[in-house]
């Protein structure tokens, strides 16, 4: 769960919410709509993660908790795949279409600032390494 809460939420979602979405929302109506959709996903992810954390200790002894846990993880996976598809298609295209090069450079600088000042130096890299190790260990 740490990869999800720390890397996905604190490193990735935080930068989108604090930096990208406000700028994109001001730049275009389509950007505002995409930002709202992705923010809604972020909120759903947080709710699913919170519920999942509560269910994990109960899962071994309680079949209902196990079923709820499986449902949460299935929902998280489905929503995450949809979310990534929207980011890779709609979001990136809208950023290219509606933001100037100067705005994109500002976003990059602010992403770095958030990474250094709010997340902490080296945290992003630490989780990237962890994700790669997990992928290598559990890839089918």
For each residue, the residues with C-beta under 8 A, 3 or more apart:
1: 4 5 49 52 53 56
2: 5 6 7
3: 6 7 8 127 130 131 134
4: 1 7 8 9 45 49
5: 1 2 8 9 10 49
6: 2 3 9 10 11 123 127
7: 2 3 4 10 11 12 124 127 128 130 131
8: 3 4 5 11 12 13 45
9: 4 5 6 12 13 14 42 45 46 49
10: 5 6 7 13 14 119 123
11: 6 7 8 14 15 115 119 123 124 127
12: 7 8 9 15 16
13: 8 9 10 16 17 42 45
14: 9 10 11 17 18 114 118 119
15: 11 12 18 19 20 110 111 114 115
16: 12 13 19 20 21 38 42
17: 13 14 20 21 39 42
18: 14 15 22 110 114
19: 15 16 22 23 107 110 111 114
20: 15 16 17 23 24 35 95 107 111
21: 16 17 24 25 35 38 39
22: 18 19 25 26
23: 19 20 26 27 99 103 106 107
24: 20 21 27 28 31 32 34 35 94 95 98 99
25: 21 22 31 32 35
26: 22 23
27: 23 24 31 98 99 103
28: 24 31 32 94 97 98
29: 32 33
30: 33 34 94 98
31: 24 25 27 28 34 35 94 95 98
32: 24 25 28 29 35 36
33: 29 30 36 37
34: 24 30 31 37 38 86 90 91 94
35: 20 21 24 25 31 32 38 39
36: 32 33 39 40
37: 33 34 40 41 86
38: 16 21 34 35 41 42 83 86 87 91
39: 17 21 35 36 42 43
40: 36 37 43 44
41: 37 38 44 45 79 82 83
42: 9 13 16 17 38 39 45 46
43: 39 40 46 47
44: 40 41 47 48 79
45: 4 8 9 13 41 42 48 49 76 79 80 83
46: 9 42 43 49 50
47: 43 44 50 51
48: 44 45 51 52 72 75 76 79
49: 1 4 5 9 45 46 52 53 76
50: 46 47 53 54
51: 47 48 54 55 68 72
52: 1 48 49 55 56 69 72 73 76
53: 1 49 50 56
54: 50 51 57 58
55: 51 52 58 59 65 68 69 72
56: 1 52 53 59 69
57: 54 60
58: 54 55 61 62 65
59: 55 56 62 65 66 69
60: 57 66
61: 58 65
62: 58 59 65 66
63: 66 67
64: 67 68
65: 55 58 59 61 62 68 69
66: 59 60 62 63 69 70
67: 63 64 70 71
68: 51 55 64 65 71 72
69: 52 55 56 59 65 66 72 73
70: 66 67 73 74
71: 67 68 74 75
72: 48 51 52 55 68 69 75 76
73: 52 69 70 76 77
74: 70 71 77 78
75: 48 71 72 78 79
76: 45 48 49 52 72 73 79 80
77: 73 74 80 81
78: 74 75 81 82
79: 41 44 45 48 75 76 82 83
80: 45 76 77 83 84
81: 77 78 84 85
82: 41 78 79 85 86
83: 38 41 45 79 80 86 87
84: 80 81 87 88
85: 81 82 88 89
86: 34 37 38 82 83 89 90 91
87: 38 83 84 90 91 92
88: 84 85 91 92
89: 85 86 92 93
90: 34 86 87 93 94
91: 34 38 86 87 88 94 95
92: 87 88 89 95 96
93: 89 90 96 97
94: 24 28 30 31 34 90 91 97 98
95: 20 24 31 91 92 98 99 104
96: 92 93 99
97: 28 93 94
98: 24 27 28 30 31 94 95
99: 23 24 27 95 96 103 104 107
100: 103 104
101: 104 105
102: 105 106
103: 23 27 99 100 106 107
104: 95 99 100 101 107 108
105: 101 102 108 109
106: 23 102 103 109 110
107: 19 20 23 99 103 104 110 111
108: 104 105 111 112
109: 105 106 112 113
110: 15 18 19 106 107 113 114
111: 15 19 20 107 108 114 115
112: 108 109 115 116
113: 109 110 116 117
114: 14 15 18 19 110 111 117 118 119
115: 11 15 111 112 118 119 121 123 124
116: 112 113 119 120 121
117: 113 114
118: 14 114 115
119: 10 11 14 114 115 116 123 124
120: 116 123
121: 115 116
122: 125 126
123: 6 10 11 115 119 120 126 127
124: 7 11 115 119 127 128
125: 122 128 129
126: 122 123 129 130
127: 3 6 7 11 123 124 130 131
128: 7 124 125 131 132
129: 125 126 132 133
130: 3 7 126 127 133 134
131: 3 7 127 128 134 135
132: 128 129 135 136
133: 129 130 136 137
134: 3 130 131 137 138
135: 131 132 138 139
136: 132 133 139
137: 133 134
138: 134 135
139: 135 136
140:
